[in-house]
Amino acid sequence: MDKYFVANAVLSVFSKNYMDLKKGLPIRPSEMGVLNIISETEGPHTPVILAEMLKVSKPMITAHIISLENKGYITKNPSPQDKRAYYILPTEKAKALVKKAKADLTHKLDWLIDGLGQDDFNALVALAEKANKIMETSEAEYNE
């Protein structure tokens, strides 16, 4: 069997399994990414900063912000310097969801660590990080 076919199949199943770790969330995983950032990192958080951190377009972040605001997970505070700009803040509902999701994910990743062992888990993460950097660099060079 072709090595690329096997690699694609293995990585596709792994990706699906990893996404399944996030099942049961009341919001999309990409929206959860926004909540994780605004809840777990120092602000201020603007749509532009969030788009850069998540490597997505500003219109995509705007859609997430609208959805999260409508669901009661964020508030928007106007910038005192520029009335057109605003900062994104998590609500208590968002903080509770992030805390629960973090505990659930930690529990599930502990299963992976138990099965692989800490050294192999660390190697998996390091290889994924290396692969991400290679793919991001290759994509940027390809688009030039």
Order of alpha helices (4+ residues) and beta strands (2+ residues): alpha-alpha-alpha-alpha-beta-beta-alpha-alpha
